[in-house]
Amino acid sequence: MVTEIRPSRWLDRIRALAQAYRAVQGEATRETLQRFRALLLGAVPLHGALAWWFGQYQAPPGRPEMQRWADALSPLQMAMAVVLLLLGGLAHALLRRQHRARAGAVLLQAVFCLVYLAFGALAAILDVGVGNGIATFMLICAGIAVLSLMRPALSFTVFGLAFLVFWQMLQGAGVDARLLPSLQVQAISAVLMAQVVSVIIWHQYAGTVVLRRQLSRSNEALVAKQRELEFLAERDALTGLYNRRELMRLAEFELSQAARSPLTTCLVMVDLDFFKKINDQHGHPAGDEVLKQVAALLSAGVRASDVVARMGGEEFIVLLPNTSQDGAIAVAQKLRQTLRAQPLKVPVQGRTLLLPVTASFGVSSLGENQRASVDALYTAADQALYAAKQQGRDRVEYAAPQLSGDLPERTESRG
């Protein structure tokens, strides 16, 4: 079976690779400028020291070309030290001002590379005049390839310009015709090797950055998912209130606190009246909107220290720590009146309906120095709620819980 090679696939891959390279270049340029800035701590003193050394150099008798070589290199080394200081200052300013490298930083990176390559070319031409070859140019090409992280298009441009300039300088340097071909081959080899090394290092760096970003996004997604799961483990997905399990845990904690201190703890059960009619007449989305708005009203009507939870369906519960029986009944009455007084604005099929909502409330409390389980407190509040439903709805009823080791207390009714 012959596999068909589709050029479009290769073009798509090349475009995707080029896009990935462009996305990485900003981070790579910032890394490069940081490297250059660190390099200058040693390079500037080195060029300054070489400038002084060449300035003090005395050629052997009969070697005037060596003196001319040293006299030319001394100002070249000093000029390079000054230029590096300027470029280093610009790099430092960009690194401090820009969190992510932009076009100006990429341009500075290219200028830095071209300046150093031009220095290497000039120094190599001077070295050729005294028979030292082009080792300086070759070393700087290798150094730029290793230190400067450039995507292939940029590195090809930088090294291509450096090669063209050096080639023209070799042609006009009056080099011995017998040595010129060898020097040209060395120049071509130096630039090609630098380009290959640059591409290899870039590809490895870009792959590492892309992988690191993918891992970072995966970790962020995992953290977000973990937070979502933690939220769903203790919260109701529709209303954002605590769910039944978390409410029971918090109630257990409050009762344990009350057992150590003379505090009163109360539960208020809330059940919307005739909620099924809303679902039947207007649909479940409208019912969901009612539940969310009721949850918001209940949360707004209690203290920050109180806990509002959705037990399921249209049933809610409010935990009131450090609240007396009369105080809990007053809170329940206030919530009942709030719901009754504010018809809810519910969007239904493109229009907004005003839906009146009422609720029945069952209150239970555990007084100071009394002991009872959470289930007993919950059962008493549920009994009071049932009594409120039986006596006409839209009202508040109270029931005392069964105390630990005691018989159930009589249920009393409050309108």
ChimeraX attribute file (.defattr): number of C-alpha atoms within 10 A of each C-alpha:
attribute: neighborCount
match mode: 1-to-1
recipient: residues
	/A:1	3
	/A:2	4
	/A:3	5
	/A:4	6
	/A:5	8
	/A:6	8
	/A:7	9
	/A:8	9
	/A:9	10
	/A:10	11
	/A:11	11
	/A:12	11
	/A:13	12
	/A:14	12
	/A:15	12
	/A:16	12
	/A:17	13
	/A:18	15
	/A:19	11
	/A:20	15
	/A:21	21
	/A:22	15
	/A:23	14
	/A:24	19
	/A:25	21
	/A:26	19
	/A:27	17
	/A:28	24
	/A:29	25
	/A:30	23
	/A:31	17
	/A:32	20
	/A:33	27
	/A:34	15
	/A:35	14
	/A:36	23
	/A:37	21
	/A:38	12
	/A:39	14
	/A:40	17
	/A:41	12
	/A:42	10
	/A:43	17
	/A:44	20
	/A:45	13
	/A:46	15
	/A:47	21
	/A:48	18
	/A:49	16
	/A:50	20
	/A:51	24
	/A:52	15
	/A:53	15
	/A:54	18
	/A:55	16
	/A:56	12
	/A:57	15
	/A:58	14
	/A:59	14
	/A:60	10
	/A:61	8
	/A:62	7
	/A:63	11
	/A:64	12
	/A:65	14
	/A:66	20
	/A:67	18
	/A:68	14
	/A:69	20
	/A:70	23
	/A:71	17
	/A:72	17
	/A:73	21
	/A:74	22
	/A:75	17
	/A:76	18
	/A:77	23
	/A:78	20
	/A:79	16
	/A:80	20
	/A:81	22
	/A:82	15
	/A:83	16
	/A:84	22
	/A:85	17
	/A:86	12
	/A:87	21
	/A:88	23
	/A:89	13
	/A:90	16
	/A:91	22
	/A:92	15
	/A:93	11
	/A:94	19
	/A:95	18
	/A:96	9
	/A:97	10
	/A:98	11
	/A:99	11
	/A:100	13
	/A:101	19
	/A:102	15
	/A:103	11
	/A:104	10
	/A:105	21
	/A:106	20
	/A:107	12
	/A:108	18
	/A:109	21
	/A:110	18
	/A:111	14
	/A:112	21
	/A:113	24
	/A:114	18
	/A:115	16
	/A:116	20
	/A:117	27
	/A:118	19
	/A:119	19
	/A:120	22
	/A:121	27
	/A:122	22
	/A:123	20
	/A:124	21
	/A:125	25
	/A:126	22
	/A:127	20
	/A:128	22
	/A:129	17
	/A:130	14
	/A:131	12
	/A:132	12
	/A:133	18
	/A:134	22
	/A:135	18
	/A:136	18
	/A:137	28
	/A:138	22
	/A:139	15
	/A:140	20
	/A:141	27
	/A:142	17
	/A:143	16
	/A:144	23
	/A:145	25
	/A:146	18
	/A:147	17
	/A:148	23
	/A:149	27
	/A:150	31
	/A:151	21
	/A:152	18
	/A:153	11
	/A:154	14
	/A:155	23
	/A:156	19
	/A:157	14
	/A:158	18
	/A:159	23
	/A:160	15
	/A:161	15
	/A:162	22
	/A:163	23
	/A:164	13
	/A:165	15
	/A:166	23
	/A:167	17
	/A:168	10
	/A:169	16
	/A:170	20
	/A:171	12
	/A:172	10
	/A:173	14
	/A:174	12
	/A:175	16
	/A:176	10
	/A:177	9
	/A:178	8
	/A:179	12
	/A:180	16
	/A:181	11
	/A:182	12
	/A:183	17
	/A:184	17
	/A:185	10
	/A:186	17
	/A:187	23
	/A:188	17
	/A:189	13
	/A:190	21
	/A:191	21
	/A:192	17
	/A:193	16
	/A:194	24
	/A:195	24
	/A:196	15
	/A:197	16
	/A:198	27
	/A:199	21
	/A:200	15
	/A:201	19
	/A:202	24
	/A:203	17
	/A:204	11
	/A:205	16
	/A:206	24
	/A:207	15
	/A:208	12
	/A:209	17
	/A:210	15
	/A:211	12
	/A:212	12
	/A:213	12
	/A:214	12
	/A:215	12
	/A:216	12
	/A:217	12
	/A:218	12
	/A:219	12
	/A:220	12
	/A:221	12
	/A:222	12
	/A:223	12
	/A:224	12
	/A:225	12
	/A:226	12
	/A:227	12
	/A:228	13
	/A:229	12
	/A:230	11
	/A:231	14
	/A:232	14
	/A:233	14
	/A:234	18
	/A:235	21
	/A:236	18
	/A:237	14
	/A:238	12
	/A:239	19
	/A:240	16
	/A:241	22
	/A:242	24
	/A:243	22
	/A:244	18
	/A:245	14
	/A:246	16
	/A:247	22
	/A:248	17
	/A:249	12
	/A:250	16
	/A:251	24
	/A:252	15
	/A:253	13
	/A:254	20
	/A:255	22
	/A:256	13
	/A:257	15
	/A:258	21
	/A:259	16
	/A:260	9
	/A:261	12
	/A:262	13
	/A:263	19
	/A:264	21
	/A:265	25
	/A:266	27
	/A:267	28
	/A:268	29
	/A:269	30
	/A:270	28
	/A:271	25
	/A:272	21
	/A:273	18
	/A:274	13
	/A:275	18
	/A:276	15
	/A:277	11
	/A:278	18
	/A:279	15
	/A:280	11
	/A:281	10
	/A:282	16
	/A:283	14
	/A:284	13
	/A:285	15
	/A:286	21
	/A:287	21
	/A:288	18
	/A:289	18
	/A:290	25
	/A:291	21
	/A:292	15
	/A:293	17
	/A:294	23
	/A:295	20
	/A:296	15
	/A:297	15
	/A:298	22
	/A:299	18
	/A:300	12
	/A:301	16
	/A:302	18
	/A:303	12
	/A:304	9
	/A:305	10
	/A:306	14
	/A:307	20
	/A:308	25
	/A:309	28
	/A:310	25
	/A:311	19
	/A:312	12
	/A:313	13
	/A:314	19
	/A:315	18
	/A:316	24
	/A:317	27
	/A:318	23
	/A:319	24
	/A:320	25
	/A:321	22
	/A:322	22
	/A:323	20
	/A:324	18
	/A:325	21
	/A:326	13
	/A:327	13
	/A:328	24
	/A:329	25
	/A:330	13
	/A:331	20
	/A:332	27
	/A:333	18
	/A:334	15
	/A:335	23
	/A:336	21
	/A:337	15
	/A:338	17
	/A:339	20
	/A:340	15
	/A:341	12
	/A:342	14
	/A:343	14
	/A:344	18
	/A:345	16
	/A:346	19
	/A:347	15
	/A:348	13
	/A:349	11
	/A:350	6
	/A:351	8
	/A:352	11
	/A:353	15
	/A:354	11
	/A:355	14
	/A:356	13
	/A:357	21
	/A:358	24
	/A:359	26
	/A:360	27
	/A:361	31
	/A:362	30
	/A:363	32
	/A:364	29
	/A:365	29
	/A:366	27
	/A:367	19
	/A:368	15
	/A:369	12
	/A:370	16
	/A:371	19
	/A:372	18
	/A:373	17
	/A:374	20
	/A:375	14
	/A:376	19
	/A:377	25
	/A:378	23
	/A:379	18
	/A:380	27
	/A:381	28
	/A:382	25
	/A:383	22
	/A:384	28
	/A:385	28
	/A:386	18
	/A:387	24
	/A:388	24
	/A:389	20
	/A:390	10
	/A:391	15
	/A:392	10
	/A:393	20
	/A:394	21
	/A:395	21
	/A:396	27
	/A:397	30
	/A:398	28
	/A:399	25
	/A:400	23
	/A:401	28
	/A:402	20
	/A:403	16
	/A:404	12
	/A:405	8
	/A:406	10
	/A:407	9
	/A:408	14
	/A:409	12
	/A:410	10
	/A:411	16
	/A:412	11
	/A:413	14
	/A:414	15
	/A:415	11
